[in-house]
Amino acid sequence: MSLQSHLTELERRHEALDRELAETMACPSSGDDEIAALKRRKLLLKDEIARLKSGERSVH
């Protein structure tokens, strides 16, 4: 898998988590732990995307 396709997949997963988080937060029965876990996963993906993009820039 090329770096660009990997970044595209990570960004797609980040957007999916964003939608899932919004849906979860809109549901009154959602627990704080569930919301926090989704936020952590989203942040980890964001950090990975940023790390890969910064490494990509230093290569060019």
Secondary structure, 3 states (H helix, E strand, C coil): CCHHHHHHHHHHHHHHHHHHHHHHHHCCCCCHHHHHHHHHHHHHHHHHHHHHHHHHHHHC
